[in-house]
Amino acid sequence: MLTLRTSAHIPTNQHRRSFRLIPTSTGAPQARAGVERLLQEWTRLLNAEPRRAWLGDRWSAHAGRVQSKQSRRQS
């Protein structure tokens, strides 16, 4: 039996053919699910760049700490 945790597993959130002869509903209304997916995608895209910058800053800080430890050990 196929188990779907969320409707995100189904690309278009529409009725899908199953191995039976009748279409199987994914359970989410088409119009609202499309709008919610679009809003979630915009939120993800808007959050991606600040997160990338934050991660870059964190890695730079980490590299600085590692470098200073190595220079103290060599001294």
Secondary structure, DSSP 4 states (H G I P E B T S, - for coil): ----SSGGGSSS-S-EE-SSSSEE--SS-HHHHHHHHHHHHHHHHHHHHHHHHHHHHHHHHHHHHHHHHHHHHH-
